[in-house]
Amino acid sequence: MRILYGVVGEGMGHATRSKVILDHLVRTLGHEVEVVVSGRAHAFLRKSFPELKVHEIAGLTMIYKDNQVKRARTALTFLRHLPAFAQNFDTFIGIQQDFRPELCIADFETFAYLYAKHNDLPVLSIDNMQIINRAAIRKDIQLPRELRRSFELTKAIVKAKLPRCDHYLITTFFFPPVRKKRTSLYPPILRPEVLGARATAAAGEHVLVYQTSDSYGGLLPMLEAVPEQRFVVYGLKRDVAFQAGCTPTTTANQERGNVTLKDFSETGFVDDLKSARAVIAGGGFSLMGEAVYLGKPLLALPLKNQFEQTLNALYLAKLGYGEYCDALSPEVIRGFLQKVPGYAQKVAEHRQDGNQHILQSIEKLIQEIGKKGRLR
């Protein structure tokens, strides 16, 4: 079957998840696939699938500073890049003339979805965001009063993003009741490197710290204020590290007392994750799912103005897999580390059969579409 696969370029979690699905569709099942993707995810997927046509399209880029989304700057950046969005139309026409897909799959991505609707094609949604709209969140977890407005706003945005898909496959490590039809929940989609690390996972002495807001310069002093614990940090820019007084000891790492800053390496990151005592990170779904799978307690500091990350952190705390905090401090870090043994026992109860559940479901849905033309 000819499949158009759309991947949102904001953050790399969508791309790494889509890489697993694309590998199954193309290299296991033998489907013909073209990909549309924005941002730095384009280079990642183009390198991962040199045999595929991977179209680069314009997409929304979120602007972060000091661990929060800057809404005004994000909107301004979008307006400045409007001419690039016009070029998406040329890509749309080219796909329509040269590829003529029979099915579209969207990972929270609008281009492939709109292509399906314009051409009356079946479309599948595969992402973690739709849980906000299609599950009974308010009945399953108590949201703090100050988050209820943010929840309703985010729910409305998610609902409007990809309405009336033929089926919604939602990845999640928590399982609230589903409230809408054509919706199914699955454990997180994991990279092969993480699946392979499962057997050798062991609690080490270091805490892995991952910070996607690379302008969050206040992080390092907090970690240095907990000298009894060793921290391995990914995600901070080198200039931020130097401003904090770090001096390089090798070309790859920078050391300052109890803190090691590392350049990103997929292999190195997974090695540090699987051997970590615990993890400190934002509320991003991908890393949280990997930490849960590997049995690593997590202290989650969600980006401000990102309700989806806050929801992930609230459920993490509800399940006893770690803690949610809205402000990091040495006292919060120490308090979390004291409770790590209890969290480790709880998160060790998580079970999932790799990616098999969702891969088998995707295959069945495609077979049904191939036989009937649409899902009924």
N, C-alpha and C positions, 0 to 999 in steps of 0.2 A: 504494500500500500504506500502511496505517496503522502508523506506527512510534513506539514509545516510546523516547526517547533519554536515557540517564542519564549525568550528568557529575559526577564527584567534585569537591567544592569546595575541596579543600586545594591551595593554590597556583593560579596562573593558567594554567599550561602546559596543563592538561587542557581548560580553557575555550577558549583560543585555538585549540588543535588541533580541538576539537569544533566551533568556529565554522566552520572550513573544511569539515568533513564535512557539517554541517547545511546550509550554504549550497548545497552540491552536491545534497543529498537533496531540499531544498525548492524552490530556485529554478532548478535545472537539470533535475532528474528529475521534479519535481512530486509528490513523495510527501506524504502528510498526516503531520505530525510533532507530537508533544507532548514537552516536555523536563522532566525532573526534575533539580534541581541544588541544591546547598547552598552556603553561604558567600557570599563576595563575587562568586563566579562567577555567581550568580543575577542580580544587577543587570547585569552585563556582557552576558549572553546575552539577557536581556529587552530591553535597549536595542538589541542587534544584530538581534533578530528580533521586532519589534513585532507582526508578523502571526501569531506562534505563541503558544500557551498554554505559558508557562514556569512550572512549579510550583516553589515554594521548599520544600525539605525540610530536615530536620535532618541534619547530618553531622559527622564527627569533625574537630576542629581541632587541629593540632599547635602546641605552645607552644615558642618558640625563645628562647634567651638566649645571648649571647656565642658565636654561630655553632655552637650545638648544640641538638638536640632535648631538651627537658626532659621525660622520660618520666613522672615522678610528677605534674607539673603538668598534663600532657596528660590523664592518666587522671582526675585530679580535675575538670578542666574537663568531661570527658565525663560524669562522674557528676552534676555540677551541672545539665547540660542534658538529662538523661534525660526530663523531662516533654515537652520539645519533640519528642523522638523518637516519643512516643506519637501526636503529631499526624500523623505520616507515615501512620498507618493510615487516617485519614480521606481523605488524598490518594489512597491506594491504592484505596479503595472508589470514590471519585469517578471515577478513571480507568477502573476496571472497568465502571462503569455508563454513563459518558458517551462514552468514546472507544473502548474495546474494541480495543486494538492487535492487529496480526497478527504483529508482529516486534518484538523488543527489541534495542537496541544499548547496550552499557555501556562507558564509558570509566573502568574501574577503580571502578565505582559499583555499590553493592549493591542499591539499591531496584529499578532496572529489571531486574536479574538475578533477584531473588527474585520479581518480578512474572511474569517469563517462566516460571520453574520452577513457580510456583503454578498458572499457567493452561496449562501444557504448551505453551508457545510457543517457537519457535526464538529463539536469542539469540546475537548476535555480540559478541565482545570486541575493542575497539580501544584499545590503550594500549601503553606502552613497558615497563611493569613485568613483564609475563608472560614476558619473555625470561629472567628469573632462574630460572623454573621449567621452561620448555619448551625451553630450549637447553642444550647441553652446555658450560656455563661452565667447570667444573673441568677439562675436557679441553682447553679453548681458551686459558686464561690461568692463570698461576700466582698464586694468591692468597697473600698473606702469611699466615703461621700465625695471627697475631692476628685475622685477619678471617674465618677459616674457620667459627667458631662463629656469627658474625653472618650469614654467608652462609646457613648451614643454617636458622637461625631465620627470616630474611627469606624464603627459599625456601618454607618451610612456611606462612608467612602468605600469600604470594602464591598458592600452590597452593590454600589454603582460601578465598581471596577469591571467585573465580569459577570453580568447578570445572564440568567437563562442559559447556562452551559448544559450540555447533555449529561454530564456527570462531574461531580466535584470529588477529587481524591485529596484528602487533607492529611498532611503529616503532622504528628504530634506525640509528645511523651505523656500528655495527660488526656483523659478521655471523658469529657462531659457528655451528657445526652445529646444526640443529634435531633434537631428540631425541624429539618427540612428534608424533602425527598431528594433522590439522586445524589446522596451525600454519603461518603464512607470515610472512616478514620483509620490511619495506619501509623505504625511506629516511624520514627525519623528515618529518612534515607541516608545511609552512611557510605562514606568513601571506602574503597577497598583497603586503603592503608589503615583505616580505623578498624574495619572488620578483622583484618589480619593481626592487629595489635591486641585483640581481646585475650588471646591465650597467654600473652606474656605480661599483661598488665600487673603492676605491683606498686604498692604505696611506697614512695620514696621520701626524701627529706625536703625537697623543694616544693614551693607553691608556684604553679604556672599562672602568669598574669597576662591577659590579652586585652588590649585597649585599642579599639577602632578609631576613637576620636584622637588622632595623633597630635592635636594641639592641647591635650590635657596635661599640661606641664606640672600641675599640682600633684600628680600621682606619685612621682619619685620620692619627694620628701616624706610622704606618708609611709611608703615602704621602708625607707631608711630609718624611720622612727620605730621600727619593729626589728631591731638588730639581731634578735635571737632566732629569726626565721630567714631562710634563704629564699629569694624570689628570682624566677626566670621570667623576663618580660619580653613580650612580642608586641609590635604595633606602634610604638612611639617613634617619631622622626628623630633622626640623628641630631638635628640642630637643637631639638628640645632637650635631648640627653646632654649635649655639651653645655647648654645654658644652665643645666642643673649641676654642672661640675664634673660630669663623668669623663674619664679619659680612656681612650681605646687601648686595650692590651693586645688585641689581634685585629685582623682585618674584618673578622666576622662578628666578634662580640665586644661589648664594652662592660667594664667592671667598675663598680663603686661599692666597696664594702660588701654588704649582703645582697646586692642587686646586680644581676647580669642582664644586659640588654642584648637581644639577638635580632639579626636580620631575619626576615621570614624565609623559612625553608619548609616545604611540605613534609619531608621526611623528618627533619629535626623537630618540627613542631609536634608531630604525632609521637615521636620518641619522648619528648618532654611531657606531653599530655599523659601518655600511658604510664609513665613512671612517677607522676606527680603525687604529692600527698593530698592536694586539693587544688581548686582553680578559683581565681578571681577574674571576673569578666563582666561585660555588659549583659544585656538581656537578650542578645541575638539568639535566634532559634538553633542555628546549625551547630555552633560550639556547645550550646547547652545540651542538645541531643547527643553529641559525641561524648561529652563528659558523663552524662547519665548512663550511656551504654557501657562506658569503661569503668563505671562505679566510682566516679570522682565527685566528692562533695563540692558544691559551687557557691560562692558568694557573688550574687548578681547585683550589679549597679547599672540599672537600665538608663539609656539615654533619656534625658528629659524631653518631653513633647513627643515621645514614641510609646503610645499606649500598648502596642503589640509586645514590646520588650517588657513593659511593666507587667502585663498579663502573664507572660512566661515566668517571670520572677515570682509572682504571687503563687502560681501553681507549684513552682519548685519548692517554695516554703511550705505550702499546704501538704505536699507529698512527703515532706521530711527529708528531701534530698539536699537541702542547703538553706541559704538565707537570702532575703531580699532587703536591700538597703537603698535609701534615696540619697544618702550622703556618706562618703567614705571617710574614715578617720583611723588613726592607729588603734584607738579603743575598739572600734567596730571590727577591725581585722583580728585583734587579739581575741575578742569575744567569739568570733567565728571559729578561729583555730582551736579554741578550747573545746568546741562542740563537734569538731570534725569526726572523731571516732563514732559518735552516735549517728551522724549523717551518713557515714560510710556504711554502717550496718543497714540502714534503710535503703539507700540507693542500690545496694548490692542485690536487692530483691527484684529490681527491674529485669525483665526478660523480653527478648525479641529475636525472631528467627532471621537475623540479617535483614536483607531487603526483599526476601522472597514473597512476603504477603502482598506488597504493593505491585511488584513486577508481575506476579501471576494475575492480579486483578486487571492491570493495564492490558495484558495479553488477551484476556477474556473479553474485555470491552472492545478492543480492536477487532477481534474475530466476529463479535456480534454486529459491529458496524459494517464490517465487510460483507456479512450475509444479508443484513436488513437495510443497509444504507443509513439508518439512524437508530438510536437507542429508544426503546419503547417503555 
